[in-house]
Amino acid sequence: MSGTEEPLLKVVRGDPSPEELAAATAVLLEVARRAPAAEEPAPARTAAPTWYRPALTAHRAAASWRH
């Protein structure tokens, strides 16, 4: 750990034993693990929809509804 990083937990009051601190850390990590993850942002669309692009829909004949 470099000198610029802050600790994940900080005891503000009291003097916990190493076992108590380990137990509190384990509980907090388990709670964080069970919390729902933040939703991933939807990927950016790179291709335009094809329903309005004549070049991509030209293969459809006027009577294609019969197929």
N, CA, C and O atoms as a Tripos MOL2 file, in Angstrom:
@<TRIPOS>MOLECULE
protein
  268   267    67     0     0
PROTEIN
NO_CHARGES

@<TRIPOS>ATOM
      1 N           0.8550   -1.1800    0.0000 N.3       1 MET1
      2 CA          0.0000    0.0000    0.0000 C.3       1 MET1
      3 C           0.8950    1.2340    0.0000 C.2       1 MET1
      4 O           1.8230    1.3350    0.8020 O.2       1 MET1
      5 N           0.6170    2.1570   -0.8880 N.am      2 SER2
      6 CA          1.4280    3.3640   -0.9460 C.3       2 SER2
      7 C           0.9990    4.3290    0.1490 C.2       2 SER2
      8 O          -0.0540    4.1490    0.7620 O.2       2 SER2
      9 N           1.7950    5.3350    0.3940 N.am      3 GLY3
     10 CA          1.5240    6.2830    1.4570 C.3       3 GLY3
     11 C           0.3600    7.2050    1.1780 C.2       3 GLY3
     12 O          -0.1110    7.8700    2.1010 O.2       3 GLY3
     13 N          -0.1320    7.2790   -0.0540 N.am      4 THR4
     14 CA         -1.2150    8.2000   -0.3840 C.3       4 THR4
     15 C          -2.5890    7.5770   -0.2310 C.2       4 THR4
     16 O          -3.5810    8.3050   -0.2310 O.2       4 THR4
     17 N          -2.6890    6.2710   -0.1020 N.am      5 GLU5
     18 CA         -3.9840    5.6080    0.0310 C.3       5 GLU5
     19 C          -4.4750    5.6790    1.4690 C.2       5 GLU5
     20 O          -3.6950    5.5560    2.4130 O.2       5 GLU5
     21 N          -5.7760    5.8790    1.6190 N.am      6 GLU6
     22 CA         -6.3770    5.8980    2.9450 C.3       6 GLU6
     23 C          -6.8690    4.4960    3.2810 C.2       6 GLU6
     24 O          -7.2130    3.7350    2.3770 O.2       6 GLU6
     25 N          -6.9100    4.1380    4.5620 N.am      7 PRO7
     26 CA         -7.4080    2.8150    4.9410 C.3       7 PRO7
     27 C          -8.9050    2.6860    4.6400 C.2       7 PRO7
     28 O          -9.6300    3.6790    4.5860 O.2       7 PRO7
     29 N          -9.3470    1.4420    4.4470 N.am      8 LEU8
     30 CA        -10.7590    1.2020    4.1800 C.3       8 LEU8
     31 C         -11.6120    1.4570    5.4090 C.2       8 LEU8
     32 O         -12.7310    1.9560    5.2930 O.2       8 LEU8
     33 N         -11.1060    1.1250    6.5660 N.am      9 LEU9
     34 CA        -11.8200    1.3260    7.8320 C.3       9 LEU9
     35 C         -10.9740    2.1790    8.7570 C.2       9 LEU9
     36 O          -9.7440    2.1310    8.7210 O.2       9 LEU9
     37 N         -11.6490    2.9580    9.5820 N.am     10 LYS10
     38 CA        -10.9540    3.7850   10.5580 C.3      10 LYS10
     39 C         -11.7140    3.6970   11.8740 C.2      10 LYS10
     40 O         -12.9100    3.9810   11.9280 O.2      10 LYS10
     41 N         -11.0240    3.3090   12.9230 N.am     11 VAL11
     42 CA        -11.6330    3.2400   14.2550 C.3      11 VAL11
     43 C         -11.6120    4.6570   14.8200 C.2      11 VAL11
     44 O         -10.5500    5.2440   15.0210 O.2      11 VAL11
     45 N         -12.8070    5.1940   15.0710 N.am     12 VAL12
     46 CA        -12.9250    6.5590   15.5510 C.3      12 VAL12
     47 C         -12.9190    6.6010   17.0740 C.2      12 VAL12
     48 O         -12.3650    7.5200   17.6770 O.2      12 VAL12
     49 N         -13.5410    5.6000   17.6880 N.am     13 ARG13
     50 CA        -13.6590    5.5990   19.1380 C.3      13 ARG13
     51 C         -13.4480    4.1800   19.6400 C.2      13 ARG13
     52 O         -13.9310    3.2300   19.0230 O.2      13 ARG13
     53 N         -12.7480    4.0240   20.7280 N.am     14 GLY14
     54 CA        -12.5180    2.7120   21.3160 C.3      14 GLY14
     55 C         -11.1940    2.1210   20.8550 C.2      14 GLY14
     56 O         -10.4460    2.7220   20.0840 O.2      14 GLY14
     57 N         -10.9370    0.9140   21.3600 N.am     15 ASP15
     58 CA         -9.6940    0.2130   21.0330 C.3      15 ASP15
     59 C         -10.0290   -1.2560   20.7860 C.2      15 ASP15
     60 O          -9.8520   -2.0850   21.6790 O.2      15 ASP15
     61 N         -10.5080   -1.5880   19.5910 N.am     16 PRO16
     62 CA        -10.9080   -2.9710   19.3360 C.3      16 PRO16
     63 C          -9.7030   -3.8990   19.2710 C.2      16 PRO16
     64 O          -8.6070   -3.5030   18.8760 O.2      16 PRO16
     65 N          -9.9350   -5.1320   19.6670 N.am     17 SER17
     66 CA         -8.8810   -6.1380   19.5510 C.3      17 SER17
     67 C          -8.7600   -6.5190   18.0710 C.2      17 SER17
     68 O          -9.6690   -6.2420   17.2890 O.2      17 SER17
     69 N          -7.6630   -7.1410   17.6870 N.am     18 PRO18
     70 CA         -7.5360   -7.5830   16.2930 C.3      18 PRO18
     71 C          -8.6730   -8.5190   15.8730 C.2      18 PRO18
     72 O          -9.1140   -8.4800   14.7250 O.2      18 PRO18
     73 N          -9.1490   -9.3600   16.8000 N.am     19 GLU19
     74 CA        -10.2550  -10.2730   16.4900 C.3      19 GLU19
     75 C         -11.5520   -9.5070   16.2410 C.2      19 GLU19
     76 O         -12.2930   -9.8250   15.3110 O.2      19 GLU19
     77 N         -11.8280   -8.5000   17.0670 N.am     20 GLU20
     78 CA        -13.0340   -7.6930   16.8860 C.3      20 GLU20
     79 C         -12.9820   -6.9220   15.5640 C.2      20 GLU20
     80 O         -13.9820   -6.8270   14.8510 O.2      20 GLU20
     81 N         -11.8290   -6.3850   15.2520 N.am     21 LEU21
     82 CA        -11.6720   -5.6590   14.0060 C.3      21 LEU21
     83 C         -11.8270   -6.5970   12.8100 C.2      21 LEU21
     84 O         -12.4280   -6.2240   11.8020 O.2      21 LEU21
     85 N         -11.2900   -7.8040   12.9170 N.am     22 ALA22
     86 CA        -11.4350   -8.7910   11.8520 C.3      22 ALA22
     87 C         -12.8990   -9.1910   11.6690 C.2      22 ALA22
     88 O         -13.3670   -9.3390   10.5400 O.2      22 ALA22
     89 N         -13.6170   -9.3660   12.7710 N.am     23 ALA23
     90 CA        -15.0310   -9.7280   12.6920 C.3      23 ALA23
     91 C         -15.8470   -8.6110   12.0550 C.2      23 ALA23
     92 O         -16.6980   -8.8810   11.2070 O.2      23 ALA23
     93 N         -15.6050   -7.3710   12.4440 N.am     24 ALA24
     94 CA        -16.3300   -6.2380   11.8630 C.3      24 ALA24
     95 C         -16.0190   -6.1190   10.3720 C.2      24 ALA24
     96 O         -16.9130   -5.8410    9.5730 O.2      24 ALA24
     97 N         -14.7730   -6.3250    9.9980 N.am     25 THR25
     98 CA        -14.3850   -6.2650    8.5890 C.3      25 THR25
     99 C         -15.0780   -7.3620    7.8000 C.2      25 THR25
    100 O         -15.5660   -7.1100    6.6980 O.2      25 THR25
    101 N         -15.1320   -8.5680    8.3370 N.am     26 ALA26
    102 CA        -15.7850   -9.6820    7.6470 C.3      26 ALA26
    103 C         -17.2740   -9.4040    7.4360 C.2      26 ALA26
    104 O         -17.8200   -9.6880    6.3690 O.2      26 ALA26
    105 N         -17.9170   -8.8530    8.4440 N.am     27 VAL27
    106 CA        -19.3480   -8.5400    8.3290 C.3      27 VAL27
    107 C         -19.5710   -7.4720    7.2590 C.2      27 VAL27
    108 O         -20.4680   -7.6110    6.4280 O.2      27 VAL27
    109 N         -18.7770   -6.4240    7.2730 N.am     28 LEU28
    110 CA        -18.9410   -5.3580    6.2890 C.3      28 LEU28
    111 C         -18.6600   -5.8480    4.8690 C.2      28 LEU28
    112 O         -19.3540   -5.4530    3.9320 O.2      28 LEU28
    113 N         -17.6630   -6.6920    4.7030 N.am     29 LEU29
    114 CA        -17.3710   -7.2390    3.3780 C.3      29 LEU29
    115 C         -18.5050   -8.1350    2.8890 C.2      29 LEU29
    116 O         -18.8330   -8.1190    1.7020 O.2      29 LEU29
    117 N         -19.1010   -8.9070    3.7760 N.am     30 GLU30
    118 CA        -20.2220   -9.7710    3.3920 C.3      30 GLU30
    119 C         -21.4450   -8.9390    3.0110 C.2      30 GLU30
    120 O         -22.1380   -9.2570    2.0450 O.2      30 GLU30
    121 N         -21.7070   -7.8880    3.7580 N.am     31 VAL31
    122 CA        -22.8320   -7.0070    3.4290 C.3      31 VAL31
    123 C         -22.5990   -6.3590    2.0650 C.2      31 VAL31
    124 O         -23.5220   -6.2640    1.2570 O.2      31 VAL31
    125 N         -21.3850   -5.9200    1.8100 N.am     32 ALA32
    126 CA        -21.0660   -5.3030    0.5220 C.3      32 ALA32
    127 C         -21.1790   -6.3260   -0.6090 C.2      32 ALA32
    128 O         -21.6050   -5.9770   -1.7100 O.2      32 ALA32
    129 N         -20.8080   -7.5700   -0.3560 N.am     33 ARG33
    130 CA        -20.8730   -8.6070   -1.3820 C.3      33 ARG33
    131 C         -22.3230   -8.9110   -1.7500 C.2      33 ARG33
    132 O         -22.6300   -9.1650   -2.9150 O.2      33 ARG33
    133 N         -23.2030   -8.8870   -0.7720 N.am     34 ARG34
    134 CA        -24.6170   -9.2100   -1.0120 C.3      34 ARG34
    135 C         -25.4030   -8.0470   -1.5920 C.2      34 ARG34
    136 O         -26.4970   -8.2500   -2.1180 O.2      34 ARG34
    137 N         -24.8760   -6.8470   -1.5100 N.am     35 ALA35
    138 CA        -25.5890   -5.6750   -2.0370 C.3      35 ALA35
    139 C         -25.6660   -5.7830   -3.5550 C.2      35 ALA35
    140 O         -24.7250   -6.2450   -4.2010 O.2      35 ALA35
    141 N         -26.7820   -5.3580   -4.1160 N.am     36 PRO36
    142 CA        -26.8920   -5.4210   -5.5860 C.3      36 PRO36
    143 C         -25.8190   -4.5500   -6.2300 C.2      36 PRO36
    144 O         -25.5460   -3.4340   -5.7900 O.2      36 PRO36
    145 N         -25.2340   -5.0840   -7.2650 N.am     37 ALA37
    146 CA        -24.1920   -4.3460   -7.9790 C.3      37 ALA37
    147 C         -24.8230   -3.2080   -8.7600 C.2      37 ALA37
    148 O         -25.9750   -3.2830   -9.1890 O.2      37 ALA37
    149 N         -24.0600   -2.1770   -8.9300 N.am     38 ALA38
    150 CA        -24.5330   -1.0630   -9.7530 C.3      38 ALA38
    151 C         -24.7100   -1.5700  -11.1810 C.2      38 ALA38
    152 O         -23.9000   -2.3470  -11.6870 O.2      38 ALA38
    153 N         -25.7690   -1.1200  -11.8080 N.am     39 GLU39
    154 CA        -26.0360   -1.5720  -13.1630 C.3      39 GLU39
    155 C         -24.9790   -1.0480  -14.1100 C.2      39 GLU39
    156 O         -24.5390    0.0990  -14.0240 O.2      39 GLU39
    157 N         -24.5860   -1.9260  -15.0150 N.am     40 GLU40
    158 CA        -23.6440   -1.5310  -16.0530 C.3      40 GLU40
    159 C         -24.3800   -0.6110  -17.0250 C.2      40 GLU40
    160 O         -25.5350   -0.8700  -17.3650 O.2      40 GLU40
    161 N         -23.7310    0.4480  -17.4690 N.am     41 PRO41
    162 CA        -24.4000    1.2830  -18.4690 C.3      41 PRO41
    163 C         -24.5770    0.5080  -19.7640 C.2      41 PRO41
    164 O         -23.7440   -0.3250  -20.1200 O.2      41 PRO41
    165 N         -25.6490    0.7840  -20.4510 N.am     42 ALA42
    166 CA        -25.9040    0.1010  -21.7190 C.3      42 ALA42
    167 C         -24.8100    0.4640  -22.7120 C.2      42 ALA42
    168 O         -24.3520    1.6060  -22.7550 O.2      42 ALA42
    169 N         -24.3970   -0.5110  -23.5060 N.am     43 PRO43
    170 CA        -23.3440   -0.1890  -24.4780 C.3      43 PRO43
    171 C         -23.8530    0.8230  -25.5040 C.2      43 PRO43
    172 O         -25.0270    0.8220  -25.8760 O.2      43 PRO43
    173 N         -22.9580    1.6650  -25.9400 N.am     44 ALA44
    174 CA        -23.3240    2.6680  -26.9360 C.3      44 ALA44
    175 C         -23.6510    1.9680  -28.2500 C.2      44 ALA44
    176 O         -22.9600    1.0410  -28.6710 O.2      44 ALA44
    177 N         -24.7020    2.4260  -28.8730 N.am     45 ARG45
    178 CA        -25.0870    1.8340  -30.1590 C.3      45 ARG45
    179 C         -24.1930    2.4130  -31.2360 C.2      45 ARG45
    180 O         -24.0770    3.6310  -31.3770 O.2      45 ARG45
    181 N         -23.5720    1.5410  -31.9850 N.am     46 THR46
    182 CA        -22.6880    1.9970  -33.0430 C.3      46 THR46
    183 C         -23.3590    1.9470  -34.3980 C.2      46 THR46
    184 O         -23.0020    2.7100  -35.2960 O.2      46 THR46
    185 N         -24.3200    1.0670  -34.5580 N.am     47 ALA47
    186 CA        -24.9850    0.9420  -35.8490 C.3      47 ALA47
    187 C         -26.3960    1.5060  -35.7480 C.2      47 ALA47
    188 O         -27.0870    1.3060  -34.7490 O.2      47 ALA47
    189 N         -26.8050    2.1990  -36.7700 N.am     48 ALA48
    190 CA        -28.1600    2.7380  -36.8180 C.3      48 ALA48
    191 C         -29.1320    1.6090  -37.0940 C.2      48 ALA48
    192 O         -28.7580    0.6340  -37.7460 O.2      48 ALA48
    193 N         -30.3560    1.7040  -36.6250 N.am     49 PRO49
    194 CA        -31.3490    0.6760  -36.9300 C.3      49 PRO49
    195 C         -31.5310    0.5490  -38.4360 C.2      49 PRO49
    196 O         -31.3650    1.5200  -39.1740 O.2      49 PRO49
    197 N         -31.8710   -0.6470  -38.8830 N.am     50 THR50
    198 CA        -31.9670   -0.8940  -40.3240 C.3      50 THR50
    199 C         -33.3810   -0.7450  -40.8650 C.2      50 THR50
    200 O         -33.5560   -0.7870  -42.0830 O.2      50 THR50
    201 N         -34.3850   -0.5760  -40.0400 N.am     51 TRP51
    202 CA        -35.7570   -0.5670  -40.5360 C.3      51 TRP51
    203 C         -36.0510    0.6080  -41.4520 C.2      51 TRP51
    204 O         -36.9860    0.5360  -42.2490 O.2      51 TRP51
    205 N         -35.2970    1.6710  -41.3670 N.am     52 TYR52
    206 CA        -35.5590    2.8330  -42.2200 C.3      52 TYR52
    207 C         -34.4800    3.0660  -43.2590 C.2      52 TYR52
    208 O         -34.5140    4.0750  -43.9630 O.2      52 TYR52
    209 N         -33.5300    2.1630  -43.3710 N.am     53 ARG53
    210 CA        -32.4380    2.3340  -44.3270 C.3      53 ARG53
    211 C         -32.7450    1.5560  -45.6040 C.2      53 ARG53
    212 O         -32.6480    0.3290  -45.6150 O.2      53 ARG53
    213 N         -33.1110    2.2490  -46.6720 N.am     54 PRO54
    214 CA        -33.5120    1.5910  -47.9120 C.3      54 PRO54
    215 C         -32.4600    0.6350  -48.4560 C.2      54 PRO54
    216 O         -32.8130   -0.4180  -48.9880 O.2      54 PRO54
    217 N         -31.1980    0.9660  -48.3400 N.am     55 ALA55
    218 CA        -30.1520    0.1020  -48.8910 C.3      55 ALA55
    219 C         -30.1510   -1.2630  -48.2120 C.2      55 ALA55
    220 O         -29.8090   -2.2640  -48.8410 O.2      55 ALA55
    221 N         -30.5210   -1.3140  -46.9670 N.am     56 LEU56
    222 CA        -30.5160   -2.5730  -46.2380 C.3      56 LEU56
    223 C         -31.8520   -3.2940  -46.2960 C.2      56 LEU56
    224 O         -31.9380   -4.4700  -45.9400 O.2      56 LEU56
    225 N         -32.8790   -2.6140  -46.7330 N.am     57 THR57
    226 CA        -34.2020   -3.2410  -46.7990 C.3      57 THR57
    227 C         -34.6740   -3.4270  -48.2390 C.2      57 THR57
    228 O         -35.8010   -3.8710  -48.4590 O.2      57 THR57
    229 N         -33.8340   -3.0940  -49.2270 N.am     58 ALA58
    230 CA        -34.2320   -3.1590  -50.6310 C.3      58 ALA58
    231 C         -34.4880   -4.5970  -51.0910 C.2      58 ALA58
    232 O         -35.1850   -4.7970  -52.0860 O.2      58 ALA58
    233 N         -33.9570   -5.5820  -50.4110 N.am     59 HIS59
    234 CA        -34.1540   -6.9660  -50.8260 C.3      59 HIS59
    235 C         -35.5970   -7.4220  -50.6080 C.2      59 HIS59
    236 O         -36.0040   -8.4490  -51.1520 O.2      59 HIS59
    237 N         -36.3490   -6.7020  -49.8500 N.am     60 ARG60
    238 CA        -37.7470   -7.0730  -49.5930 C.3      60 ARG60
    239 C         -38.6210   -6.6030  -50.7500 C.2      60 ARG60
    240 O         -38.6420   -5.4180  -51.0840 O.2      60 ARG60
    241 N         -39.3100   -7.5000  -51.3300 N.am     61 ALA61
    242 CA        -40.2000   -7.1480  -52.4360 C.3      61 ALA61
    243 C         -41.4800   -6.5420  -51.8780 C.2      61 ALA61
    244 O         -41.7720   -6.6540  -50.6870 O.2      61 ALA61
    245 N         -42.2350   -5.9000  -52.7590 N.am     62 ALA62
    246 CA        -43.4970   -5.2820  -52.3470 C.3      62 ALA62
    247 C         -44.4790   -6.3200  -51.8190 C.2      62 ALA62
    248 O         -45.3170   -6.0080  -50.9720 O.2      62 ALA62
    249 N         -44.3810   -7.5460  -52.3100 N.am     63 ALA63
    250 CA        -45.3130   -8.5940  -51.8980 C.3      63 ALA63
    251 C         -44.6800   -9.5180  -50.8510 C.2      63 ALA63
    252 O         -45.0940  -10.6710  -50.7230 O.2      63 ALA63
    253 N         -43.7020   -9.0390  -50.1150 N.am     64 SER64
    254 CA        -43.0120   -9.9030  -49.1700 C.3      64 SER64
    255 C         -43.9000  -10.3640  -48.0290 C.2      64 SER64
    256 O         -43.5630  -11.3200  -47.3300 O.2      64 SER64
    257 N         -45.0310   -9.6980  -47.8300 N.am     65 TRP65
    258 CA        -45.9330  -10.0970  -46.7570 C.3      65 TRP65
    259 C         -46.5430  -11.4600  -47.0370 C.2      65 TRP65
    260 O         -47.0510  -12.1040  -46.1190 O.2      65 TRP65
    261 N         -46.5050  -11.9090  -48.2700 N.am     66 ARG66
    262 CA        -47.0690  -13.2060  -48.6110 C.3      66 ARG66
    263 C         -46.1810  -14.3720  -48.2140 C.2      66 ARG66
    264 O         -46.6500  -15.5090  -48.1490 O.2      66 ARG66
    265 N         -44.9380  -14.1180  -47.9530 N.am     67 HIS67
    266 CA        -43.9790  -15.2120  -47.6960 C.3      67 HIS67
    267 C         -44.1610  -15.7570  -46.3310 C.2      67 HIS67
    268 O         -43.4480  -16.6790  -45.9350 O.2      67 HIS67
@<TRIPOS>BOND
     1     1     2 1
     2     2     3 1
     3     3     4 2
     4     3     5 am
     5     5     6 1
     6     6     7 1
     7     7     8 2
     8     7     9 am
     9     9    10 1
    10    10    11 1
    11    11    12 2
    12    11    13 am
    13    13    14 1
    14    14    15 1
    15    15    16 2
    16    15    17 am
    17    17    18 1
    18    18    19 1
    19    19    20 2
    20    19    21 am
    21    21    22 1
    22    22    23 1
    23    23    24 2
    24    23    25 am
    25    25    26 1
    26    26    27 1
    27    27    28 2
    28    27    29 am
    29    29    30 1
    30    30    31 1
    31    31    32 2
    32    31    33 am
    33    33    34 1
    34    34    35 1
    35    35    36 2
    36    35    37 am
    37    37    38 1
    38    38    39 1
    39    39    40 2
    40    39    41 am
    41    41    42 1
    42    42    43 1
    43    43    44 2
    44    43    45 am
    45    45    46 1
    46    46    47 1
    47    47    48 2
    48    47    49 am
    49    49    50 1
    50    50    51 1
    51    51    52 2
    52    51    53 am
    53    53    54 1
    54    54    55 1
    55    55    56 2
    56    55    57 am
    57    57    58 1
    58    58    59 1
    59    59    60 2
    60    59    61 am
    61    61    62 1
    62    62    63 1
    63    63    64 2
    64    63    65 am
    65    65    66 1
    66    66    67 1
    67    67    68 2
    68    67    69 am
    69    69    70 1
    70    70    71 1
    71    71    72 2
    72    71    73 am
    73    73    74 1
    74    74    75 1
    75    75    76 2
    76    75    77 am
    77    77    78 1
    78    78    79 1
    79    79    80 2
    80    79    81 am
    81    81    82 1
    82    82    83 1
    83    83    84 2
    84    83    85 am
    85    85    86 1
    86    86    87 1
    87    87    88 2
    88    87    89 am
    89    89    90 1
    90    90    91 1
    91    91    92 2
    92    91    93 am
    93    93    94 1
    94    94    95 1
    95    95    96 2
    96    95    97 am
    97    97    98 1
    98    98    99 1
    99    99   100 2
   100    99   101 am
   101   101   102 1
   102   102   103 1
   103   103   104 2
   104   103   105 am
   105   105   106 1
   106   106   107 1
   107   107   108 2
   108   107   109 am
   109   109   110 1
   110   110   111 1
   111   111   112 2
   112   111   113 am
   113   113   114 1
   114   114   115 1
   115   115   116 2
   116   115   117 am
   117   117   118 1
   118   118   119 1
   119   119   120 2
   120   119   121 am
   121   121   122 1
   122   122   123 1
   123   123   124 2
   124   123   125 am
   125   125   126 1
   126   126   127 1
   127   127   128 2
   128   127   129 am
   129   129   130 1
   130   130   131 1
   131   131   132 2
   132   131   133 am
   133   133   134 1
   134   134   135 1
   135   135   136 2
   136   135   137 am
   137   137   138 1
   138   138   139 1
   139   139   140 2
   140   139   141 am
   141   141   142 1
   142   142   143 1
   143   143   144 2
   144   143   145 am
   145   145   146 1
   146   146   147 1
   147   147   148 2
   148   147   149 am
   149   149   150 1
   150   150   151 1
   151   151   152 2
   152   151   153 am
   153   153   154 1
   154   154   155 1
   155   155   156 2
   156   155   157 am
   157   157   158 1
   158   158   159 1
   159   159   160 2
   160   159   161 am
   161   161   162 1
   162   162   163 1
   163   163   164 2
   164   163   165 am
   165   165   166 1
   166   166   167 1
   167   167   168 2
   168   167   169 am
   169   169   170 1
   170   170   171 1
   171   171   172 2
   172   171   173 am
   173   173   174 1
   174   174   175 1
   175   175   176 2
   176   175   177 am
   177   177   178 1
   178   178   179 1
   179   179   180 2
   180   179   181 am
   181   181   182 1
   182   182   183 1
   183   183   184 2
   184   183   185 am
   185   185   186 1
   186   186   187 1
   187   187   188 2
   188   187   189 am
   189   189   190 1
   190   190   191 1
   191   191   192 2
   192   191   193 am
   193   193   194 1
   194   194   195 1
   195   195   196 2
   196   195   197 am
   197   197   198 1
   198   198   199 1
   199   199   200 2
   200   199   201 am
   201   201   202 1
   202   202   203 1
   203   203   204 2
   204   203   205 am
   205   205   206 1
   206   206   207 1
   207   207   208 2
   208   207   209 am
   209   209   210 1
   210   210   211 1
   211   211   212 2
   212   211   213 am
   213   213   214 1
   214   214   215 1
   215   215   216 2
   216   215   217 am
   217   217   218 1
   218   218   219 1
   219   219   220 2
   220   219   221 am
   221   221   222 1
   222   222   223 1
   223   223   224 2
   224   223   225 am
   225   225   226 1
   226   226   227 1
   227   227   228 2
   228   227   229 am
   229   229   230 1
   230   230   231 1
   231   231   232 2
   232   231   233 am
   233   233   234 1
   234   234   235 1
   235   235   236 2
   236   235   237 am
   237   237   238 1
   238   238   239 1
   239   239   240 2
   240   239   241 am
   241   241   242 1
   242   242   243 1
   243   243   244 2
   244   243   245 am
   245   245   246 1
   246   246   247 1
   247   247   248 2
   248   247   249 am
   249   249   250 1
   250   250   251 1
   251   251   252 2
   252   251   253 am
   253   253   254 1
   254   254   255 1
   255   255   256 2
   256   255   257 am
   257   257   258 1
   258   258   259 1
   259   259   260 2
   260   259   261 am
   261   261   262 1
   262   262   263 1
   263   263   264 2
   264   263   265 am
   265   265   266 1
   266   266   267 1
   267   267   268 2
@<TRIPOS>SUBSTRUCTURE
     1 MET1         2 RESIDUE 1 A MET
     2 SER2         6 RESIDUE 1 A SER
     3 GLY3        10 RESIDUE 1 A GLY
     4 THR4        14 RESIDUE 1 A THR
     5 GLU5        18 RESIDUE 1 A GLU
     6 GLU6        22 RESIDUE 1 A GLU
     7 PRO7        26 RESIDUE 1 A PRO
     8 LEU8        30 RESIDUE 1 A LEU
     9 LEU9        34 RESIDUE 1 A LEU
    10 LYS10       38 RESIDUE 1 A LYS
    11 VAL11       42 RESIDUE 1 A VAL
    12 VAL12       46 RESIDUE 1 A VAL
    13 ARG13       50 RESIDUE 1 A ARG
    14 GLY14       54 RESIDUE 1 A GLY
    15 ASP15       58 RESIDUE 1 A ASP
    16 PRO16       62 RESIDUE 1 A PRO
    17 SER17       66 RESIDUE 1 A SER
    18 PRO18       70 RESIDUE 1 A PRO
    19 GLU19       74 RESIDUE 1 A GLU
    20 GLU20       78 RESIDUE 1 A GLU
    21 LEU21       82 RESIDUE 1 A LEU
    22 ALA22       86 RESIDUE 1 A ALA
    23 ALA23       90 RESIDUE 1 A ALA
    24 ALA24       94 RESIDUE 1 A ALA
    25 THR25       98 RESIDUE 1 A THR
    26 ALA26      102 RESIDUE 1 A ALA
    27 VAL27      106 RESIDUE 1 A VAL
    28 LEU28      110 RESIDUE 1 A LEU
    29 LEU29      114 RESIDUE 1 A LEU
    30 GLU30      118 RESIDUE 1 A GLU
    31 VAL31      122 RESIDUE 1 A VAL
    32 ALA32      126 RESIDUE 1 A ALA
    33 ARG33      130 RESIDUE 1 A ARG
    34 ARG34      134 RESIDUE 1 A ARG
    35 ALA35      138 RESIDUE 1 A ALA
    36 PRO36      142 RESIDUE 1 A PRO
    37 ALA37      146 RESIDUE 1 A ALA
    38 ALA38      150 RESIDUE 1 A ALA
    39 GLU39      154 RESIDUE 1 A GLU
    40 GLU40      158 RESIDUE 1 A GLU
    41 PRO41      162 RESIDUE 1 A PRO
    42 ALA42      166 RESIDUE 1 A ALA
    43 PRO43      170 RESIDUE 1 A PRO
    44 ALA44      174 RESIDUE 1 A ALA
    45 ARG45      178 RESIDUE 1 A ARG
    46 THR46      182 RESIDUE 1 A THR
    47 ALA47      186 RESIDUE 1 A ALA
    48 ALA48      190 RESIDUE 1 A ALA
    49 PRO49      194 RESIDUE 1 A PRO
    50 THR50      198 RESIDUE 1 A THR
    51 TRP51      202 RESIDUE 1 A TRP
    52 TYR52      206 RESIDUE 1 A TYR
    53 ARG53      210 RESIDUE 1 A ARG
    54 PRO54      214 RESIDUE 1 A PRO
    55 ALA55      218 RESIDUE 1 A ALA
    56 LEU56      222 RESIDUE 1 A LEU
    57 THR57      226 RESIDUE 1 A THR
    58 ALA58      230 RESIDUE 1 A ALA
    59 HIS59      234 RESIDUE 1 A HIS
    60 ARG60      238 RESIDUE 1 A ARG
    61 ALA61      242 RESIDUE 1 A ALA
    62 ALA62      246 RESIDUE 1 A ALA
    63 ALA63      250 RESIDUE 1 A ALA
    64 SER64      254 RESIDUE 1 A SER
    65 TRP65      258 RESIDUE 1 A TRP
    66 ARG66      262 RESIDUE 1 A ARG
    67 HIS67      266 RESIDUE 1 A HIS
